[in-house]
Amino acid sequence: MSQYTQPPQPQQPYAPPHAPGTRPARNGLGIAALVLGIIGTLSGLVPLLFWLAGILGLIALILGLSGRGRVKRGEATNKGVTTFGAVLGLVALVLSVVGAVIMFKAVDDVVKDIDKELSGSSASAKPGGGGSGDSPKDSGKNEGAADTLEGRDTAAYDDGLEVTVSNAAAYTPDAYAAGHTKGNRAYKVSVVIENKTKKKYDSVLASVDARAGADGVNAEQIFDGTVGEGFTGTVLPGKKVTVQYAFDAPADAKNLTVEVSPGFDWDASLWDLKL
């Protein structure tokens, strides 16, 4: 053997990169639970995002519980983060339920308001007892809904508002009246609105129109120093307001149809008055 030949070196035993029991902690589930729990909780504070809070809260809760399992097995070290993430996930779920209730109730209220606006408050008839004169009275007997009422009948709405129209009486406009055509006849009616509801009623919302004769021609409203002002002001619960209207009708007209609409929330009612 040559004097320059080196004897073989003994091989070193293989050392694993990590000794047993020192593997990196698996803290990913806990961190993910915390992040999703925070986002879910913040989303739950906005009722419109209840669905997002519910999804993120559920995922955060599942990840948090799974992360706690890793902590118990010694695979993770972030017990506090994992627990807090699971708690936030539960909070997000609770907020999502609350938000859903708020949103569904809000939608239901909007639908009811729209339905009320479209349908209006219906009225039933209270007969006035016949006879002449402008002082309205009713018998207090509800005989069901009526398409057309007669003079001195009352339209009683289901919320408590009542409208009464008197019989038509001949009327002579003054010299400065507007809306009266020479050769036509003028008739006056009294319209009474009684507020039997529990809220204030804005009478400015009320409108009164009329048609005359068999052809139903428009009966123009007459304005002079006595009639034509219309409804104004607010009517308190338990109070009433009376306004006189005059309408211009053809000389041969035998009837006057008066239509009263108390406002947007009520159906209009019709009175067929004999002339």
C-alpha positions as CSV (number, residue, x, y, z in Angstrom):
1,M,0.0,0.0,0.0
2,S,1.3,3.4,-0.9
3,Q,2.3,5.7,1.8
4,Y,0.0,8.4,0.3
5,T,-3.2,6.3,0.5
6,Q,-5.5,7.5,3.2
7,P,-7.5,4.9,5.1
8,P,-11.3,5.1,4.6
9,Q,-13.1,7.4,6.9
10,P,-16.0,6.0,9.0
11,Q,-19.4,7.3,7.8
12,Q,-21.3,9.6,10.2
13,P,-24.7,8.3,11.2
14,Y,-27.7,10.2,9.6
15,A,-29.2,12.8,11.9
16,P,-32.8,13.7,11.3
17,P,-33.5,17.4,10.8
18,H,-35.7,17.5,13.8
19,A,-35.5,15.3,16.8
20,P,-38.6,13.4,17.8
21,G,-41.1,15.5,19.7
22,T,-39.9,18.8,18.3
23,R,-42.1,19.1,15.2
24,P,-43.4,22.6,14.3
25,A,-46.7,23.6,16.0
26,R,-49.8,23.3,13.7
27,N,-51.5,26.6,14.7
28,G,-53.1,27.3,11.4
29,L,-56.6,26.3,12.4
30,G,-56.7,28.6,15.4
31,I,-55.4,31.5,13.4
32,A,-58.0,30.9,10.7
33,A,-60.7,30.6,13.3
34,L,-59.7,33.9,14.8
35,V,-59.6,35.8,11.5
36,L,-62.9,34.4,10.3
37,G,-64.5,35.0,13.7
38,I,-63.5,38.7,13.7
39,I,-64.8,39.2,10.1
40,G,-68.0,37.3,10.9
41,T,-68.7,39.3,14.1
42,L,-68.1,42.6,12.3
43,S,-70.5,41.5,9.5
44,G,-73.1,40.5,12.0
45,L,-73.2,44.1,13.3
46,V,-74.8,45.0,9.9
47,P,-78.2,43.3,9.7
48,L,-78.1,43.3,5.9
49,L,-75.0,41.0,6.0
50,F,-76.6,38.4,8.4
51,W,-76.0,35.7,5.8
52,L,-72.2,36.4,5.6
53,A,-72.0,36.5,9.4
54,G,-73.7,33.1,9.6
55,I,-71.4,31.5,7.1
56,L,-68.2,32.9,8.5
57,G,-69.3,32.3,12.1
58,L,-70.1,28.6,11.4
59,I,-66.7,28.0,9.7
60,A,-64.9,29.9,12.5
61,L,-66.6,27.8,15.2
62,I,-65.7,24.5,13.4
63,L,-62.1,25.5,12.9
64,G,-61.9,26.7,16.5
65,L,-63.1,23.5,17.9
66,S,-60.8,21.5,15.6
67,G,-57.9,23.7,16.7
68,R,-58.6,23.0,20.3
69,G,-58.4,19.3,19.5
70,R,-55.0,19.9,18.1
71,V,-54.0,21.8,21.3
72,K,-55.1,18.9,23.5
73,R,-53.1,16.4,21.3
74,G,-50.0,18.6,21.7
75,E,-50.0,19.4,17.9
76,A,-50.7,23.1,18.5
77,T,-49.7,25.7,21.0
78,N,-52.2,28.6,20.5
79,K,-54.9,27.6,22.9
80,G,-56.0,31.1,23.6
81,V,-56.2,32.2,20.0
82,T,-58.1,29.0,19.1
83,T,-60.6,29.5,21.9
84,F,-61.1,33.1,21.1
85,G,-61.7,32.3,17.5
86,A,-64.3,29.7,18.4
87,V,-66.1,32.2,20.7
88,L,-66.1,34.9,18.0
89,G,-67.6,32.3,15.6
90,L,-70.4,31.6,18.1
91,V,-71.0,35.4,18.5
92,A,-71.1,35.8,14.7
93,L,-73.8,33.0,14.5
94,V,-75.9,34.7,17.2
95,L,-75.6,38.1,15.4
96,S,-76.6,36.5,12.1
97,V,-79.8,35.2,13.7
98,V,-80.6,38.6,15.1
99,G,-79.8,40.3,11.8
100,A,-82.1,37.8,9.9
101,V,-85.0,38.5,12.3
102,I,-84.5,42.3,11.9
103,M,-84.3,42.0,8.1
104,F,-87.3,39.7,7.7
105,K,-89.4,42.0,10.0
106,A,-88.3,45.1,8.0
107,V,-89.3,43.4,4.7
108,D,-92.6,42.3,6.2
109,D,-93.4,45.8,7.3
110,V,-92.5,47.2,3.9
111,V,-94.7,44.6,2.2
112,K,-97.6,45.5,4.6
113,D,-97.2,49.2,3.9
114,I,-97.2,48.6,0.1
115,D,-100.2,46.4,0.4
116,K,-102.0,49.0,2.5
117,E,-101.1,51.7,0.0
118,L,-102.4,49.6,-2.9
119,S,-105.6,48.3,-1.3
120,G,-106.6,51.3,0.9
121,S,-108.8,51.1,3.9
122,S,-112.3,49.8,3.0
123,A,-115.5,51.4,4.1
124,S,-118.9,50.0,5.1
125,A,-122.2,51.9,4.9
126,K,-124.1,53.4,7.7
127,P,-127.6,54.5,6.5
128,G,-128.5,58.1,7.4
129,G,-132.2,57.5,7.9
130,G,-133.5,59.6,4.9
131,G,-135.3,62.9,5.1
132,S,-134.2,66.4,4.1
133,G,-131.8,68.8,5.6
134,D,-128.0,69.2,5.8
135,S,-127.4,67.8,9.3
136,P,-126.0,64.3,8.8
137,K,-126.9,61.5,11.1
138,D,-126.6,57.7,11.0
139,S,-128.4,54.9,12.6
140,G,-125.2,53.3,13.8
141,K,-126.1,50.0,12.1
142,N,-123.4,48.6,9.9
143,E,-125.0,46.9,6.9
144,G,-121.8,45.9,5.1
145,A,-120.0,47.5,2.2
146,A,-121.9,49.5,-0.3
147,D,-120.9,50.6,-3.8
148,T,-122.9,53.8,-3.8
149,L,-124.4,55.6,-0.8
150,E,-127.3,58.0,-0.6
151,G,-127.6,61.4,1.0
152,R,-126.9,61.5,4.7
153,D,-125.4,58.0,4.6
154,T,-122.0,57.5,6.3
155,A,-119.0,55.7,4.9
156,A,-117.4,54.1,8.0
157,Y,-113.8,52.9,7.3
158,D,-112.3,50.0,9.2
159,D,-109.8,52.2,11.0
160,G,-112.5,54.4,12.5
161,L,-112.6,57.3,10.0
162,E,-116.1,58.2,9.0
163,V,-117.3,60.4,6.0
164,T,-120.9,61.7,5.7
165,V,-122.3,63.6,2.7
166,S,-125.7,65.5,3.0
167,N,-128.5,65.6,0.5
168,A,-128.0,68.1,-2.4
169,A,-129.7,71.5,-1.9
170,A,-130.2,74.2,-4.5
171,Y,-127.7,76.9,-4.3
172,T,-127.4,80.4,-5.7
173,P,-123.8,81.5,-6.3
174,D,-122.9,85.1,-5.7
175,A,-122.2,87.6,-8.6
176,Y,-118.4,86.9,-8.4
177,A,-118.6,83.1,-8.3
178,A,-116.2,81.0,-10.4
179,G,-117.1,77.6,-11.9
180,H,-120.8,78.4,-12.5
181,T,-122.1,78.4,-16.1
182,K,-125.1,80.4,-17.1
183,G,-128.1,78.2,-17.7
184,N,-126.8,75.5,-15.4
185,R,-128.0,74.9,-11.8
186,A,-125.9,74.9,-8.7
187,Y,-126.2,72.5,-5.8
188,K,-124.6,72.6,-2.4
189,V,-123.6,69.6,-0.2
190,S,-122.0,69.3,3.2
191,V,-119.2,66.9,3.7
192,V,-118.4,65.8,7.3
193,I,-115.3,63.8,8.2
194,E,-115.2,62.5,11.7
195,N,-112.0,61.1,13.1
196,K,-112.8,58.1,15.3
197,T,-109.2,56.7,15.0
198,K,-106.5,57.0,17.6
199,K,-104.3,59.2,15.4
200,K,-104.5,62.7,14.1
201,Y,-106.0,63.0,10.6
202,D,-104.7,65.5,8.1
203,S,-107.8,66.7,6.3
204,V,-105.8,68.4,3.6
205,L,-105.5,64.9,2.0
206,A,-109.2,64.8,1.4
207,S,-110.6,65.4,-2.1
208,V,-114.2,65.9,-3.2
209,D,-115.4,65.6,-6.8
210,A,-118.8,65.3,-8.5
211,R,-120.5,64.2,-11.7
212,A,-124.0,65.1,-12.8
213,G,-126.8,63.6,-14.9
214,A,-127.2,60.2,-16.6
215,D,-124.1,60.9,-18.8
216,G,-121.9,61.5,-15.7
217,V,-120.5,64.8,-17.0
218,N,-118.1,66.5,-14.7
219,A,-119.8,68.8,-12.3
220,E,-117.4,71.7,-11.9
221,Q,-116.8,72.9,-8.3
222,I,-118.0,76.5,-7.6
223,F,-115.9,79.0,-5.7
224,D,-117.4,82.1,-4.2
225,G,-117.4,83.9,-0.9
226,T,-119.3,81.1,0.9
227,V,-118.1,77.8,-0.6
228,G,-115.0,76.4,-2.3
229,E,-112.5,76.6,0.5
230,G,-112.0,72.8,0.9
231,F,-110.6,70.9,3.8
232,T,-107.7,72.3,5.8
233,G,-105.9,71.6,9.0
234,T,-105.6,68.6,11.3
235,V,-108.5,66.8,13.0
236,L,-107.8,65.4,16.4
237,P,-109.1,61.9,17.5
238,G,-112.8,62.2,18.5
239,K,-113.3,65.4,16.5
240,K,-114.9,66.2,13.2
241,V,-114.7,68.8,10.4
242,T,-117.5,70.0,8.1
243,V,-117.0,71.7,4.7
244,Q,-119.6,72.9,2.2
245,Y,-119.1,72.3,-1.5
246,A,-121.1,73.6,-4.4
247,F,-121.2,72.0,-7.9
248,D,-122.4,73.2,-11.2
249,A,-124.8,70.7,-13.0
250,P,-126.8,70.8,-16.2
251,A,-130.3,72.1,-15.8
252,D,-131.8,68.7,-16.7
253,A,-129.6,66.6,-14.4
254,K,-131.6,64.4,-12.1
255,N,-128.8,63.2,-9.9
256,L,-125.4,64.3,-8.6
257,T,-122.7,61.7,-7.8
258,V,-120.3,62.9,-5.2
259,E,-117.0,61.1,-4.7
260,V,-115.0,61.7,-1.5
261,S,-111.4,60.3,-1.0
262,P,-110.1,60.9,2.5
263,G,-106.5,60.3,1.4
264,F,-104.0,57.8,0.1
265,D,-104.7,55.2,2.8
266,W,-108.5,55.1,2.2
267,D,-110.7,54.0,-0.7
268,A,-112.9,56.6,-2.2
269,S,-116.6,56.4,-1.5
270,L,-119.5,57.5,-3.7
271,W,-122.9,59.1,-2.9
272,D,-125.7,59.2,-5.4
273,L,-127.8,62.3,-4.6
274,K,-131.2,63.0,-6.0
275,L,-131.7,66.5,-7.5
